[in-house]
Amino acid sequence: MNLNFATPSPLDYFASLVQSDEGFPLLEAAACLGQIQLPGLDVQGVLSQVDTWQQRLRQRVATDAAPMAKLLQLNQYFFKELGFGGNLNDYYAPDNSFLHHVIQSRRGIPISLAVLWLELASGLGLEASGVSFPGHFLVKISLPVGQAVMDPMTGQSFS
């Protein structure tokens, strides 16, 4: 019996992840795009790094904390402690779109930063989603008092 299994191409891997909207693995789909630039990229390593950050963040925030307290702690952790922000010096560099590079440099564009921020928000139980806005990408957070809209490059709230 021959059990040779072909390794899927990066494009086949990506296609398998995005074939359905149900249970869409946003972080993994975004991370696997890095295989375009770096075919041997360890996607699981990228996911593991974000998982480690999630675990550290959850240890700092009480599970019964108010959503606003969770949001403030998330922004402190993401923007201040981890040092993420927009790559204003080289905004159009292709590396800004590849999560493995954004994780290493801590610089990216709104959508790549939003993917990481949304994953951490989800780990805290925050209800958040991306918002396509003309010329920019934002995140929206549902809070008991309404919704907040935030810039994923700076953490600045527009509401």
C-alpha positions in Angstrom: 0.0 0.0 0.0 1.5 3.3 -1.1 0.7 6.2 1.3 2.3 9.1 -0.5 0.4 12.3 0.1 1.2 15.3 -2.0 2.0 18.5 0.0 -0.6 21.1 -1.1 0.8 24.2 -2.9 0.5 27.5 -1.0 -2.4 28.4 -3.3 -4.2 25.1 -2.6 -3.6 25.6 1.1 -5.1 29.2 1.0 -8.0 28.0 -1.2 -8.9 25.3 1.3 -9.0 27.9 4.1 -11.2 30.4 2.3 -13.7 28.0 0.7 -16.4 28.8 3.2 -17.4 31.8 5.3 -18.4 29.6 8.1 -15.7 29.2 10.7 -13.3 31.3 8.5 -9.8 31.1 9.9 -8.8 34.7 9.2 -5.4 34.6 11.0 -4.3 31.4 9.4 -5.5 32.5 5.9 -3.6 35.8 6.3 -0.5 34.0 7.6 -0.4 31.5 4.8 -0.2 34.4 2.3 3.4 34.8 3.5 4.2 31.6 1.6 4.0 33.6 -1.6 7.0 35.5 -0.5 8.7 32.7 1.5 7.6 29.2 0.3 9.0 27.5 3.3 7.3 29.8 5.8 6.3 28.1 9.0 2.6 29.2 9.2 2.1 27.2 12.4 5.0 29.2 13.9 3.2 32.5 13.1 0.0 31.1 14.6 1.9 29.9 17.7 3.4 33.4 18.2 0.0 35.0 18.2 -1.3 32.3 20.5 1.5 33.1 23.0 0.5 36.7 23.0 -3.1 35.8 23.5 -2.2 33.6 26.5 -0.2 36.4 28.1 -2.9 38.9 27.5 -5.6 36.7 29.0 -3.5 36.2 32.1 -3.6 40.0 32.7 -7.3 40.5 32.1 -10.0 39.1 34.4 -12.5 37.0 32.6 -15.3 39.0 34.1 -13.7 42.4 33.3 -16.0 44.9 31.5 -15.6 45.0 27.7 -14.2 48.6 27.9 -11.5 47.4 30.4 -10.6 44.6 28.1 -10.4 47.0 25.1 -8.1 49.3 27.1 -5.8 46.5 28.2 -5.7 45.1 24.7 -4.7 48.4 23.2 -2.0 48.9 25.9 -0.6 45.5 25.2 -0.8 45.7 21.4 0.4 49.2 20.8 2.6 50.0 23.8 4.0 46.8 25.1 4.3 44.8 21.8 5.0 48.1 19.9 2.8 47.5 16.9 2.0 50.5 14.6 1.8 51.7 11.1 4.8 51.6 8.8 4.6 55.3 7.9 8.1 55.4 6.5 7.5 52.7 3.9 3.7 52.3 3.7 3.6 50.6 0.3 6.3 48.0 1.0 5.0 44.5 0.2 6.3 43.2 3.5 3.6 45.2 5.3 1.1 42.7 3.9 2.8 39.6 5.2 2.0 38.7 8.8 5.3 37.0 9.5 7.1 40.2 8.6 4.7 42.4 10.4 5.2 40.3 13.5 8.9 40.6 13.2 9.1 44.3 12.4 6.0 45.3 14.5 5.1 47.6 11.5 2.3 47.1 9.0 -0.6 48.6 7.1 -4.1 48.9 8.5 -5.4 45.5 7.3 -2.4 43.4 8.5 -2.4 45.1 11.9 -6.2 44.7 12.1 -5.9 40.9 11.5 -3.5 40.6 14.5 -5.5 43.0 16.7 -8.8 41.2 15.9 -7.3 37.8 16.8 -6.2 39.1 20.2 -9.6 40.8 20.7 -11.4 37.6 19.9 -9.2 35.8 22.5 -10.6 38.2 25.1 -14.1 37.6 24.1 -14.5 41.1 22.6 -17.0 41.4 19.7 -15.0 43.1 17.0 -14.8 43.1 13.2 -13.0 44.8 10.3 -14.6 47.8 8.5 -13.6 48.7 5.0 -13.5 52.5 4.8 -12.5 54.6 1.8 -8.7 54.8 1.8 -8.3 53.0 5.1 -9.3 49.9 7.1 -10.7 50.2 10.6 -12.0 48.0 13.3 -15.4 48.2 15.0 -15.9 47.0 18.6 -19.3 46.3 20.1 -19.6 47.6 23.7 -22.5 47.7 26.1 -22.8 51.5 25.5 -22.6 51.3 21.7 -20.0 50.7 19.1 -16.4 52.1 18.9 -14.5 52.5 15.7 -10.7 52.4 15.9 -7.7 52.9 13.7 -5.6 49.6 13.8 -2.5 51.6 13.1 -2.6 53.8 16.2 -5.4 52.6 18.5 -7.1 56.0 18.1 -10.9 55.8 18.6 -13.1 57.7 16.1 -16.2 57.4 18.3 
